Each structure stands twice: as C-alpha cells, then as structure tokens.
Amino acid sequence: MKIEKVGIVGLGTVGTGTLKILINEREKIHQKTGVWIDVKKACDLNIEREFDFDVDRSIFTNNYNELIEDDEISIIVELIGGYTIAKDIIIKALKAGKNVVTANKALIAKYSKELFAIANSNGTKIYYEASVGGGIPIITPLQESLAGNNILSIKGIINGTANYILTEMTEKNIEFEKVLKKAQELGYAEADPTFDIEGIDTAHKITILASLAYGGYVDFEKVGVKGITSITGEDIKFANDLGYNIKLLATAKKYEDEEIEVRVQPTLISQKEILSNVNDVYNAIEVIGDYVGKTMFYGKGAGMEPTGSAVVADVIKLATEDLANNIPKGNYYYNINKELSLRALEKSISKYYIRLNVKDEIGTLAFVTNKFKDNNISIESMIQTCKSFDDNKFVSLIFITHDVLEADLKKSLDEIYISENVNVEKSILLKIDE
Amino acid sequence: MKIEKVGIVGLGTVGTGTLKILINEREKIHQKTGVWIDVKKACDLNIEREFDFDVDRSIFTNNYNELIEDDEISIIVELIGGYTIAKDIIIKALKAGKNVVTANKALIAKYSKELFAIANSNGTKIYYEASVGGGIPIITPLQESLAGNNILSIKGIINGTANYILTEMTEKNIEFEKVLKKAQELGYAEADPTFDIEGIDTAHKITILASLAYGGYVDFEKVGVKGITSITGEDIKFANDLGYNIKLLATAKKYEDEEIEVRVQPTLISQKEILSNVNDVYNAIEVIGDYVGKTMFYGKGAGMEPTGSAVVADVIKLATEDLANNIPKGNYYYNINKELSLRALEKSISKYYIRLNVKDEIGTLAFVTNKFKDNNISIESMIQTCKSFDDNKFVSLIFITHDVLEADLKKSLDEIYISENVNVEKSILLKIDE
C-alpha cells in the first residue's frame, strides 16, 4: 500500500479547489490508482477561513518551511502565484528533494530555465498542467499523446477574463469599460485586470505551449503582445457583419526556416471556425500536428475546481509514476470484475422529434394527438407539411415534444403505429439534445 | 541508450500510417523521449505493396508467428481489426510476454474481460488509445488528466463515416442513399458500411469510454443502438429550421442510483452547441466531470496518419514507462538549453481589419487609400460609417485587406498616422484568421 504525503502552499481559489478534491475524492483516487494521497499540511497566511468541505484543521500552518522541512512530504503544491515568494518556495522544495506541482504560468514562462535546471540537478520534478487552460488537459496530451507529431501550429483562446469581456461585448452590445466593471463585480476579473486584458497572462501561457511544442524555450520577453482594451463595440459589430467574431488569440507557428512566430493579439476569426464560438470563460486550444491534423481541446480555463482538477492530475501523475512497472499506467484498464448496471433506455427523459408519415384524411391528426394526450406526451410544437412528392395521399406530421418519459413515448407510438393511416416504415423518432 | 523493438501486424490504412510515423520520426522521437523505437518486423498477407516512404523491405513477413517468437520484440502492434485472427494474435503476444498496442475497438468492446485478464496474468499490458476517436487523445486524458473527477456524462460524435454522411445531407441537401454512394467512392465509407451507418462502430467506442469512466465494464450487447439509415432530407430540413443539426450521438451518463445509461442514436443537437458544429469526418467527445466541468476533445476520428499518431503515442508510452523514475514523464520539460529563434512579427502575412478614426473632410479617403497603394496594401472591402456619436467631425473608415505583409502594413499606417486628420488613439488594427 503506497501513501503519498502532499503539502499545499497557498489556499486561494485554486488551492482551495485542490484541497477539496484531494480530501473529498481520496477514496476514489485510491480505487483508481492504488495510491493513497494525503494532504499532510496546507499553508496560507490566513488559516482561519471556513471551507465548504470537511477538513482536519490541524493540517493548517502559516509557515511554509514546515512543509519543506517535513521529510514525509514528497510533493509540494505551489498555488500562491506570482514571481517572488512562490519562486523561493519552489526552489527550496526542489532542493529539499521534493517534487513540485504548480499552476504558476508567470513563473514557468519567465523562469523555466532556472527552475528546470534546479529540478534536474536535484533529481526532482516540476509539473505544471494547470498553468495553461485551467482544467483542460493540454500539456500531457501535447507532450504524450501527440509525441509522434511535429507541431505545425497552436492557436489558443486561453484567458477566460478577456474572452468573457469580448463575449459580453458581442452578445449584449456593451462597451469594454462597462463589461470590465461587471466582470470585476462577478469575480471574473481581478481588481487590477492588467495581466488579463493586456494579454500578458495569455502570453505566459503561449510561451509555455510553444516551448513544449518546438523543442526549446521561448524567451517570454520577446513575445509580441497586444491586449483588448482598444476594441470598441463598433469593431465587434462590423466584424460580426462581415462573418467574424473578435477573440484574444495566442498563436505559435513554425516556419520552414525553423523560425517560430509567437504572438498574442485580438483577432477576427471566421464564425465558421469552432474557435470563433468558444465563449464566456471557456478556453480552447487548437493544435495542428503533421500526422494527427487538427485537434482541439476545450474546457473551463480557470476557476477553483477546474484548475484544481488539473493540479490533482499532476499530483496523481507524480504519485503513480514509480508504480509504472507494476500496473498499467493511469489505470488504462477498466475493472473487468464489475459489470456496470445499465439503465433501461425507457427510463430516460428527453425532448423528442417525431415525424409521422400519415394518410391525409379527416381525423388522423385528432387520432394521433389523442394518443399522445392519453400517454402524457406533451407537445411543444407541431408542423403539418404539404403532400409528399412520392405519394400524394400521405403527408408528414412533425412534432417536437416537451421533456417526456421514453417509456410513455414508446407506448404512444405503439398505439399510433397500429393505425392503417400511419406508414410506420416512413416515420421516425429522434432524441433532442439541447 | 534504450532500444525498443516493435512488431506490427496488419499493414492496412492504420498499419501503414503507424509504420510511416515510426520510420520517418525515429530521430525526433528519440530526441523527445530518449528511446530508439525500431520496427523490427511488419506482417501482412500482401508484402509486395509500395509505400510512399523509405522502408527496409527485409522487415516484412507474412507469418505473424515470426513476430511473436522473436525475443527481441517487446511490443506487438495489432492493426488487423475484427474479432477473429486479431484476437488470437493479441492473446499469443500477451502470453509470450509482449506488450500490445491495438486500434481494434470491436475487440476491446467485446472481449476486454478476457483480454485484460490474460494481460494481467502474464504481467503484460494492452493499450488502445487509437480505438476511440482516431487521432484525438481521449483515453489518456480521460484516465489520467481527469483522474480526480467523477465523470457525470460523455457525449461523442465518434464515427467519421456517419458524420460525413449527415454533414453532406445537411449542407448539400442530398438524400442518404446518394451520399452513402459518394462516401464509398471517396473511401470514407466501406463497401459494407453496416458497422458505420447502423451505429455499431459507435457503440463499440462508447462501450470502451463508459467502461473507463465508470469503473467497471459495460456489456456491449446491452447498449442501445440506432443508426442513421432512416433519416431523410426532410428531417434534416425541419431540424435545421428549428435550430438543430442531426448527429449520430453516443452518450453515457451516470444516474444518482448508480445506473449507467449508454446509447447510440441520431439526435437533434442545438446549433448553439459546439458538438452540433462538428462536421465531415471530424469527431468530438464531450466529457463532463464534477470538478473540471465541461471539456471537449476534437480532431480527426479516422484515417491513416491521425490514427497512426494515436498508435505511436501508445508505443511511446510503453517504451518510456520504465524510464519514469529517471526522466520527467513524457518529456514534461522543454529543452532549456536551446532558445528558440523567434520570427519577427513584421514577416507575418495575413488579412487585416483596420478601423481609422478620421476627420470627415474632402481628400482624407484619397490620402489613406494612396498610402495603402504606395505600400502594396491591397484592400478587399471598405466601409465608411456615419459620423461618430461623440465627435461629429469624425467618422470611421473600415478596411478589410487581402493577405498583406505586416511590415508593409505597419509602414503604411505610420505614414497615415502622421496626418492631423487621423485620430490615432481611436484607430485600431486587428488580424483576421479565417
């Protein structure tokens, strides 16, 4: 039985999410991986806060050295953010022989050279899946799943705040300053929103992705960066009229001469592209590889639990790596000793689309609608088409239902299909997913 | 220096793609992972075929036992497909102490219980990333990156043939039979398309994903399956009019009573959903986790190179797993010894959106357009707005350029911005990405 002791430094949004998942899902993670992951200590300046989950308060401390000096702790999770004290803590942890997990994109983008070298020379590791795309798995897929590919380009909408602002400006026709204020009230933007709206946070993230993709490191200071502050409602309106949406887009691209172009700027993206329809606080990263073609990874780019989910993935990765020889990596198999109990489809509740091919005779519509009524099938809308081309005695009746029980619907259709006026072969029932 | 010897059985579409990547990218994969992966033998009934890449023909054999009996080969890649001989080969390989990589979803969906048990009892592994979603990384992200989550639901468009047919029916208003014929001519559908159009292939794949997500196995025979053969152009038209697209959707969902609903059926999906806009041979899988929220994985669901890319990822995974203690897994670090050469942004070529805030005076438009002309800036379209609200002496001139060199554009704008008639502060330049 393997037990991995973890220390978390920083209990802000992401730290709290990480702590919550590690505590609440301890048993599940053990089932999946065979490892018990215990948070032994958690450090924050304010350790008096309340949490919406049960936590043994004896783990809290406001002295991070307690975590670094604890020989039982093998993984330090740094979730303070920023350049200064976070960097000191990571370096101390690596030098103390501990592996590190962080969501700190600013630090990785600016100091990867220094930090990776310290990790290497101490035989320790630093993982940072949560630094880009919040909860979206991107670093592991890019490095492992696309390992056979040469990456041709990366395009990303990777700042939730900027994307929320642009989405609101687009959908509600509000000017930048007003939306920013609303975003701050809702907690989607910070009191000092500079990093988000000026593209700096986005630049940190594309610096990391480009470095991983192109087998070297990108000097963050040289990345071309432009933010969204000068975009007006007029620009958005004209862009929309011309078939585009405006997004803060990070791009990295390799040219034939091996030069890499890395930039962040507001960009008009054709509305036909999926990237153009990534809205609100969602992020998406499109990666084009020479063999795999176009792939895209989409999800919530920030927030307590999504980002915590990515931090936990790295913790699990570290905790299970030295088990790799014994068990299939990452529980690649499913549990063949337990057959899952499949739910009867009749219990499902959904909206449905029904097309009935019926004889164009008086009373048919009444017959059908009565059968629906008898079986609790509530109809949202109905269309009767003109006569069919192939048989002018038949017409299509199209119904959209409200949410109904599939068993009820099947029963009503069984009763309807008995009628000689209904051509069952040419009728159809389709689920609606909204 | 680690060398991993691989044997490939089956040189059809995916087998050829896999062989091509392993041969052409051998050096790159070594750089990334530290392992040399050598294809020692490749088996197919027809070994006389020509390939569009260089290959040492002495590796070919038509006797798969040669691979199984070769003690140097540690990984067998099974790419024959189907239930019969492929299964025998995998079992023999596992019993011979070899790890197996396969893209065979039918086999994994139906015989996981038997195959995983044999792998376990022989201390060998069987990996199958390529079995679902072709080149899209989904099995590794689902199992590793979302490991801290309870999976609430999975929705997938995971059959390229069915999705191509429905997309063509939607966009070109053609009936099912005609599109199927065209798909067969283009090689997007097989001579016997039953598995694809009746939803069976999709059911194999959702069986695998549901089993992985819910900690047990799903009996494939119990999955509810309905194909797309009875969908008419009329259904598609009405669905579109009502704001939906019709897709062959696979779903897996966990209910509060722990029952799992797994089904495959044509479904109307709201056009506002990204899934609804996954077209042609593309696949997408939406996974909702309790912490991460909604995530989506998108890419090419089939084809020689995309699927080969996923097979190669599994081969690399196996080849590097026992290195896990020595190097960061999957090359998690980038190369801090090599600064990447960043391309000057001025060398970039793109379409642009330009909004100039200009004094509404005779000659301004001519001045601006001449500057564009002088600098090789070709204009695709131009709009002049009514007067601004805030200053009625100024108007907006909006230009969409053709592809232009960024250096030329910057120069033209520098020349334009000198003019007193242009309010630089209120003007903007945005890239266009189509």
Interface residues (C-beta under 8 A of the other chain):
Chain A: G17 I21 L22 E25 K28 I29 Q31 K32 T33 S112 K113 F116 A117 A119 N120 K125 I126 Y127 E129 G135 I136 P137 I139 T140 P141 Q143 E144 S145 L146 A147 G148 N149 N150 K155 A210 S211 L212 Y214 G215 G216 Y217 V218 D219 K222 V223 G224 S230 I231 T232 E234 D235 F238 A239 L242 Y244 I246 L249 Y255 E258 E259 I260 E261 V262 R263 Q265 P266 T267 L268 I269 S270 E273 I274 L275 N277 V278 Y282 G289 D290 Y291 V292 G293 K294 T295 M296 F297 Y298 G299 K300 G303 E305 P306 G308 S309 A310 V312 A313 I316 K317 E321 D322 A324 N325 P328 K329 G330 N331 Y332 Y333 Y334 N335 I336 K338 E339 L340 S341 L342 R343 L345 K347 S348 Y353 R355 S381 I383 T385 S396 I398 I400 I428 L430 K431 I432 D433 E434
Chain B: G17 I21 L22 E25 K28 I29 Q31 K32 T33 S112 K113 F116 A117 A119 N120 K125 I126 Y127 E129 G135 I136 P137 I139 T140 P141 Q143 E144 S145 L146 A147 G148 N149 N150 K155 A210 S211 L212 Y214 G215 G216 Y217 V218 D219 K222 V223 G224 S230 I231 T232 E234 D235 F238 A239 L242 Y244 I246 L249 Y255 E258 E259 I260 E261 V262 R263 Q265 P266 T267 L268 I269 S270 E273 I274 N277 V278 Y282 G289 D290 Y291 V292 G293 K294 T295 M296 F297 Y298 G299 K300 G303 E305 P306 G308 S309 A310 V312 A313 I316 K317 E321 D322 A324 N325 P328 K329 G330 N331 Y332 Y333 Y334 N335 I336 K338 E339 L340 S341 L342 R343 L345 K347 S348 Y353 R355 S381 I383 T385 S396 I398 I400 I428 L430 K431 I432 D433 E434
